């Protein structure tokens, strides 16, 4: 091209057209190469305005990225953390590689890896090259493997902890009952005061016992007894059970249950416990201001989906991936085992659980349960008659 430019004044029309066509073909090939990449690429000029980008960049960021929008790139990015990072690195003329970011999305958190490098020409910074990789699948696999490893490590301690704690608790509880009987022989003033202290002791015994029971549930293999379960009926029953308690806390139920959801094979006891854990967490997230708890169900050919959303305080993005890990809790009086148990129940049912949360706006859990082959004809029949 450089040689052709030097000879430009000697070219005839045909040679000029051929030369321009050659340049156009090269640019078309370059565009095709960029759009074929699975990673996003954004090239900025010295004014930080986009001069070149590819489809993957728009897809990963979830926003249209037009070339020459006449404003710096960071003003086109809605995620504040990401925009501020790009702005700071470019303004400071730094080079930052493989920085991870979490972006909230409807289908759950998206994890991306971003590199910001200066575009250097003739020993001067002429612009910026930004590369973006969607690492969501890899991060989810890492998180899932870590959860499974944590559950496996807990299993090794289960039997010892159960006997070391549960047996003394039972003995303490028996002696508390004996003390209550003996104190009734004392004066009324002494008896009344002592009974209050024993009430506190009994409450703490029950709390410790619940922690041990939850721990055993979390680590022991579940002995599931699968039978046909009507998901919508189970949810209606739970709403009726919690209605008064939640209403007293200012929490309003809203449900929209799809009538075409078929029977599924599940252990109703464990599934009920999994749903109860999510409902009680949702209530805790909305106390004391109250809010709305929404439960939706729907299905496709292979799966049943249960969505439980609250309007509570939400979960910070930096800890969202930890919520299913044993003993992780954001509640001062939480055991950190409720969501671990829920996660385990879903895996025992060959299902999955997804979470989407925004601080200050609320959290949505989506439970996904498989429809077995014997249940699929019932689904088709239900849809044909609806």
C-alpha positions as CSV (number, residue, x, y, z in Angstrom):
1,X,0.0,0.0,0.0
2,X,2.9,2.4,0.8
3,X,4.5,1.6,-2.6
4,X,1.1,2.2,-4.3
5,X,0.7,5.5,-2.7
6,X,4.0,6.7,-4.0
7,X,3.0,5.8,-7.5
8,X,-0.5,7.2,-7.1
9,X,0.0,10.2,-9.5
10,X,1.0,7.7,-12.3
11,X,-2.1,5.5,-11.9
12,X,-4.9,5.4,-14.4
13,X,-8.6,5.1,-13.5
14,X,-8.5,1.3,-13.7
15,X,-5.5,1.0,-11.4
16,X,-7.0,3.4,-8.9
17,X,-10.3,1.4,-8.8
18,X,-8.2,-1.8,-8.3
19,X,-6.2,-0.1,-5.5
20,X,-9.3,1.1,-3.7
21,X,-11.0,-2.3,-4.1
22,X,-7.9,-3.9,-2.6
23,X,-8.2,-1.6,0.4
24,X,-11.9,-2.2,0.8
25,X,-11.3,-6.0,0.7
26,X,-8.7,-5.7,3.3
27,X,-11.0,-3.7,5.6
28,X,-13.8,-6.2,5.0
29,X,-11.5,-9.1,6.0
30,X,-10.4,-7.2,9.1
31,X,-14.1,-6.6,10.1
32,X,-14.9,-10.2,9.5
33,X,-12.0,-11.3,11.6
34,X,-13.0,-9.0,14.5
35,X,-16.7,-10.1,14.4
36,X,-15.6,-13.8,14.4
37,X,-13.8,-13.4,17.7
38,X,-15.7,-14.7,20.8
39,X,-14.0,-12.1,22.9
40,X,-14.9,-8.4,22.7
41,X,-12.5,-5.9,21.2
42,X,-12.9,-2.1,21.5
43,X,-10.4,0.3,20.0
44,X,-10.4,4.0,21.1
45,X,-8.7,7.0,19.6
46,X,-6.7,9.6,21.6
47,X,-10.0,11.3,22.6
48,X,-11.3,8.0,24.0
49,X,-13.9,7.7,21.3
50,X,-14.7,4.3,19.7
51,X,-13.1,3.9,16.3
52,X,-13.5,0.1,16.0
53,X,-15.4,-2.6,17.9
54,X,-16.9,-6.0,17.3
55,X,-20.2,-7.8,17.9
56,X,-18.8,-9.7,20.9
57,X,-18.1,-6.5,22.8
58,X,-21.7,-5.4,22.5
59,X,-23.0,-8.9,23.3
60,X,-20.9,-9.3,26.4
61,X,-21.6,-5.8,27.8
62,X,-25.3,-6.0,26.8
63,X,-25.3,-2.5,25.2
64,X,-25.0,-1.3,21.6
65,X,-21.6,0.1,20.9
66,X,-21.6,2.4,17.8
67,X,-18.4,3.7,16.3
68,X,-17.8,7.4,16.6
69,X,-20.6,8.2,19.2
70,X,-18.8,11.5,19.8
71,X,-18.3,10.8,23.5
72,X,-15.8,8.8,25.6
73,X,-16.6,5.1,25.9
74,X,-17.2,5.1,29.7
75,X,-20.2,7.4,29.2
76,X,-21.9,4.6,27.2
77,X,-21.5,2.0,29.9
78,X,-24.3,1.7,32.5
79,X,-22.3,-0.3,35.1
80,X,-20.7,2.3,37.3
81,X,-17.8,0.1,38.5
82,X,-16.9,-0.9,35.0
83,X,-17.2,2.6,33.6
84,X,-15.1,4.1,36.5
85,X,-12.4,1.5,36.1
86,X,-12.0,2.2,32.3
87,X,-12.1,5.9,32.9
88,X,-9.4,5.8,35.6
89,X,-7.0,3.5,33.8
90,X,-7.2,5.5,30.5
91,X,-6.8,8.9,32.2
92,X,-3.8,7.6,34.1
93,X,-2.4,6.0,30.9
94,X,-2.0,2.7,32.7
95,X,-2.1,-0.9,31.5
96,X,-4.3,-3.3,33.4
97,X,-4.8,-6.9,32.3
98,X,-7.4,-9.5,33.4
99,X,-9.4,-7.5,35.9
100,X,-12.7,-9.3,36.9
101,X,-16.0,-7.6,37.2
102,X,-19.5,-8.8,38.2
103,X,-22.4,-7.3,36.2
104,X,-26.0,-7.9,37.3
105,X,-28.2,-9.5,34.7
106,X,-31.8,-10.8,34.6
107,X,-30.6,-14.4,34.3
108,X,-28.1,-14.0,37.1
109,X,-24.7,-12.4,37.7
110,X,-22.4,-12.1,34.7
111,X,-18.7,-12.3,35.2
112,X,-16.4,-10.6,32.7
113,X,-12.6,-10.2,32.5
114,X,-11.4,-6.9,31.1
115,X,-8.0,-5.7,29.9
116,X,-7.2,-2.1,29.1
117,X,-3.9,-1.5,27.2
118,X,-2.5,1.6,25.6
119,X,-2.3,1.7,21.8
120,X,1.3,2.8,21.1
121,X,2.5,4.1,17.8
122,X,5.9,5.6,17.2
123,X,6.6,5.5,21.0
124,X,3.5,7.6,21.7
125,X,0.1,6.6,23.1
126,X,-2.4,7.1,20.2
127,X,-5.4,5.4,21.8
128,X,-6.6,2.4,23.8
129,X,-7.2,-1.3,23.1
130,X,-9.8,-2.9,25.4
131,X,-10.5,-6.7,25.4
132,X,-13.4,-8.3,27.1
133,X,-14.0,-11.9,27.9
134,X,-17.2,-13.5,29.3
135,X,-16.0,-15.9,32.0
136,X,-19.4,-16.5,33.5
137,X,-19.5,-20.2,32.8
138,X,-16.0,-20.7,34.1
139,X,-16.8,-18.8,37.3
140,X,-20.0,-20.7,37.9
141,X,-18.2,-24.0,37.5
142,X,-15.6,-22.8,40.0
143,X,-18.2,-21.7,42.5
144,X,-20.2,-25.0,42.1
145,X,-17.0,-27.1,42.6
146,X,-16.1,-25.1,45.7
147,X,-19.6,-25.6,47.1
148,X,-19.4,-29.4,46.5
149,X,-15.9,-29.5,48.1
150,X,-17.2,-27.7,51.2
151,X,-20.1,-30.1,51.5
152,X,-17.8,-33.1,51.2
153,X,-15.4,-31.7,53.9
154,X,-18.4,-31.2,56.3
155,X,-19.5,-34.8,55.9
156,X,-16.2,-36.0,57.5
157,X,-17.1,-34.1,60.7
158,X,-20.8,-34.9,60.9
159,X,-20.9,-38.0,63.0
160,X,-18.4,-36.8,65.6
161,X,-20.0,-33.4,66.0
162,X,-23.5,-34.9,66.3
163,X,-22.5,-37.2,69.2
164,X,-20.2,-34.7,70.9
165,X,-22.9,-32.0,71.0
166,X,-26.3,-33.6,70.8
167,X,-25.9,-36.1,73.7
168,X,-24.7,-33.4,76.2
169,X,-27.6,-31.2,75.1
170,X,-30.1,-33.9,75.9
171,X,-28.6,-34.4,79.3
172,X,-28.7,-30.7,80.1
173,X,-32.3,-30.5,79.0
174,X,-33.3,-33.3,81.3
175,X,-31.6,-31.7,84.3
176,X,-33.2,-28.3,83.5
177,X,-36.6,-30.1,83.8
178,X,-35.6,-31.6,87.2
179,X,-34.5,-28.2,88.4
180,X,-37.8,-26.8,87.5
181,X,-39.6,-29.4,89.6
182,X,-37.3,-28.9,92.6
183,X,-37.5,-25.1,92.5
184,X,-41.3,-25.3,92.9
185,X,-40.6,-26.4,96.5
186,X,-38.8,-23.1,97.2
187,X,-40.4,-19.7,98.0
188,X,-42.5,-18.1,95.2
189,X,-40.0,-15.2,94.8
190,X,-37.0,-17.6,94.4
191,X,-39.0,-19.9,92.1
192,X,-40.2,-17.1,89.8
193,X,-36.7,-15.6,89.4
194,X,-35.1,-19.0,88.9
195,X,-37.7,-20.1,86.3
196,X,-36.9,-17.0,84.2
197,X,-33.2,-18.0,84.1
198,X,-34.2,-21.6,83.2
199,X,-36.4,-20.3,80.4
200,X,-33.3,-18.7,78.9
201,X,-31.3,-21.8,79.3
202,X,-34.0,-23.9,77.6
203,X,-34.2,-21.5,74.7
204,X,-30.5,-21.7,74.1
205,X,-30.6,-25.5,74.3
206,X,-33.3,-25.6,71.7
207,X,-31.3,-23.1,69.5
208,X,-28.1,-25.3,69.8
209,X,-30.2,-28.4,69.0
210,X,-31.6,-26.8,65.9
211,X,-28.0,-25.9,64.7
212,X,-27.0,-29.5,65.2
213,X,-30.0,-30.8,63.3
214,X,-29.4,-28.3,60.5
215,X,-25.8,-29.3,60.3
216,X,-26.6,-33.0,60.1
217,X,-29.2,-32.3,57.4
218,X,-26.6,-30.3,55.4
219,X,-23.9,-33.0,55.5
220,X,-25.7,-36.4,55.6
221,X,-26.7,-38.0,52.3
222,X,-30.4,-37.3,51.8
223,X,-32.6,-40.4,51.8
224,X,-35.1,-39.0,49.2
225,X,-38.4,-40.8,48.7
226,X,-39.6,-39.7,45.4
227,X,-43.3,-39.5,44.7
228,X,-45.6,-37.4,42.5
229,X,-45.8,-33.8,43.8
230,X,-48.1,-31.0,42.8
231,X,-45.8,-28.0,43.0
232,X,-48.6,-25.4,42.9
233,X,-50.4,-27.1,45.8
234,X,-47.2,-27.2,47.8
235,X,-46.7,-23.5,47.3
236,X,-50.3,-22.6,48.2
237,X,-50.0,-24.6,51.4
238,X,-46.8,-22.8,52.3
239,X,-48.4,-19.4,51.7
240,X,-51.3,-20.4,53.9
241,X,-48.9,-21.5,56.6
242,X,-46.9,-18.3,56.6
243,X,-49.7,-15.8,55.8
244,X,-50.4,-14.6,59.3
245,X,-46.7,-14.5,60.4
246,X,-45.5,-12.6,57.3
247,X,-48.5,-10.3,57.4
248,X,-47.6,-9.3,60.9
249,X,-44.1,-8.3,59.6
250,X,-45.6,-6.2,56.9
251,X,-44.8,-8.7,54.1
252,X,-47.5,-9.2,51.4
253,X,-47.7,-12.4,49.3
254,X,-48.4,-12.2,45.6
255,X,-48.5,-15.5,43.6
256,X,-49.0,-16.4,39.9
257,X,-49.0,-20.1,39.5
258,X,-49.1,-21.7,36.1
259,X,-52.0,-24.3,35.9
260,X,-50.1,-26.3,33.2
261,X,-47.3,-27.2,35.6
262,X,-47.4,-31.0,35.8
263,X,-46.8,-33.4,38.6
264,X,-43.1,-33.9,39.2
265,X,-41.2,-36.7,41.0
266,X,-39.8,-35.2,44.2
267,X,-39.5,-35.7,48.0
268,X,-42.1,-33.3,49.3
269,X,-40.6,-33.1,52.8
270,X,-37.2,-31.9,51.5
271,X,-38.7,-29.7,48.8
272,X,-40.9,-28.0,51.3
273,X,-37.9,-27.4,53.6
274,X,-36.0,-25.9,50.7
275,X,-38.8,-23.5,49.9
276,X,-39.3,-22.6,53.6
277,X,-35.6,-21.6,53.9
278,X,-35.9,-19.2,50.9
279,X,-39.2,-17.7,52.2
280,X,-37.9,-17.1,55.7
281,X,-34.8,-15.5,54.3
282,X,-37.0,-13.3,52.1
283,X,-39.0,-12.2,55.1
284,X,-35.8,-11.4,57.1
285,X,-34.5,-9.2,54.1
286,X,-37.7,-7.1,54.3
287,X,-37.9,-6.6,58.0
288,X,-38.7,-4.0,59.4
289,X,-39.9,-2.0,56.5
290,X,-42.0,-4.8,55.0
291,X,-42.5,-5.4,51.3
292,X,-43.8,-7.8,48.7
293,X,-42.9,-11.5,48.3
294,X,-43.8,-12.7,44.8
295,X,-44.0,-16.4,43.9
296,X,-44.3,-17.5,40.2
297,X,-44.3,-20.9,38.6
298,X,-44.1,-21.9,34.9
299,X,-42.7,-24.8,32.9
300,X,-41.4,-25.8,29.5
301,X,-41.0,-29.3,27.9
302,X,-38.3,-30.3,30.3
303,X,-38.3,-28.2,33.5
304,X,-40.5,-26.6,36.1
305,X,-39.4,-23.1,37.3
306,X,-40.2,-21.7,40.7
307,X,-39.4,-18.0,41.1
308,X,-39.4,-16.4,44.6
309,X,-38.7,-12.6,44.6
310,X,-38.6,-10.2,47.5
311,X,-38.3,-6.4,47.7
312,X,-35.7,-6.4,50.5
313,X,-32.3,-5.0,50.9
314,X,-30.6,-7.3,48.4
315,X,-27.2,-9.0,48.5
316,X,-23.9,-7.3,47.7
317,X,-22.4,-8.5,44.4
318,X,-19.1,-9.4,46.1
319,X,-20.7,-12.0,48.4
320,X,-23.5,-13.2,46.2
321,X,-21.5,-16.2,45.0
322,X,-20.9,-17.3,48.7
323,X,-24.5,-17.6,49.8
324,X,-24.8,-21.3,49.3
325,X,-21.5,-22.1,51.1
326,X,-21.8,-23.6,54.6
327,X,-21.8,-21.2,57.5
328,X,-21.9,-18.1,55.3
329,X,-24.6,-15.8,56.5
330,X,-25.5,-12.1,56.5
331,X,-27.9,-12.4,59.4
332,X,-26.6,-11.9,63.0
333,X,-28.6,-14.9,64.3
334,X,-28.3,-17.1,61.2
335,X,-26.6,-20.5,61.2
336,X,-25.4,-20.2,57.6
337,X,-26.8,-23.6,56.7
338,X,-30.3,-22.8,55.4
339,X,-29.3,-22.1,51.8
340,X,-26.7,-24.8,51.9
341,X,-29.5,-27.3,52.7
342,X,-31.6,-25.8,49.9
343,X,-28.8,-26.1,47.4
344,X,-28.3,-29.7,48.5
345,X,-32.0,-30.6,48.1
346,X,-32.0,-29.2,44.6
347,X,-28.9,-31.2,43.6
348,X,-30.5,-34.4,45.0
349,X,-33.5,-33.7,42.7
350,X,-31.2,-33.2,39.7
351,X,-32.3,-29.6,39.7
352,X,-30.6,-26.3,40.0
353,X,-31.0,-23.0,41.8
354,X,-30.1,-19.5,40.5
355,X,-30.0,-16.2,42.3
356,X,-30.2,-12.6,41.0
357,X,-29.9,-9.7,43.4
358,X,-29.5,-5.9,43.4
359,X,-28.7,-4.0,46.5
360,X,-31.6,-1.9,47.7
361,X,-34.0,-3.5,45.2
362,X,-34.4,-7.1,46.3
363,X,-33.4,-10.7,45.5
364,X,-34.9,-13.4,43.2
365,X,-34.3,-17.1,43.6
366,X,-35.2,-19.4,40.8
367,X,-35.6,-23.1,41.5
368,X,-35.4,-25.4,38.5
369,X,-36.7,-29.0,38.7
370,X,-36.7,-31.6,35.9
371,X,-39.8,-33.1,34.4
372,X,-39.3,-36.9,34.0
373,X,-40.4,-38.7,30.9
374,X,-43.5,-40.1,32.5
375,X,-44.6,-36.6,33.4
376,X,-44.2,-35.1,30.0
377,X,-47.4,-36.6,28.5
378,X,-49.3,-35.0,31.4
379,X,-47.8,-31.7,30.6
380,X,-48.8,-32.0,26.9
381,X,-52.3,-33.1,27.9
382,X,-52.6,-30.1,30.4
383,X,-51.6,-27.6,27.7
384,X,-53.9,-29.1,25.1
385,X,-56.9,-28.7,27.4
386,X,-56.0,-25.3,28.6
